[in-house]
Amino acid sequence: DPDALAASAGLRPVGSGRVACPFGYADGASALRGLLSTGAFDEAVRATDPSQVEKEIEEALAPYVRPDGTVWMPNVFRYVLTRTP
């Protein structure tokens, strides 16, 4: 909960919300490159065969591939506005 996190840091939440922020890619290859470029999979790539990591990501993306080949993953960005005490 962003509001609770901000409050625990000594800030006073004055507003919060959610914004739709989907991840959209032209195709599976673009999605794979985009996700690998985030660094979120670096440790997995170091720990195992990079082709295995790519295979796992491709399998995880399968439900998000549209009939035209684009990849569309819904995502919600949560934010909180605060003031200092």
Summary of the structure (lengths in Angstrom):
residues: 85
radius of gyration: 17.7
end to end distance: 19.7
largest distance: 51.4
contacts: 189
relative contact order: 0.31
helix: 44%
strand: 28%
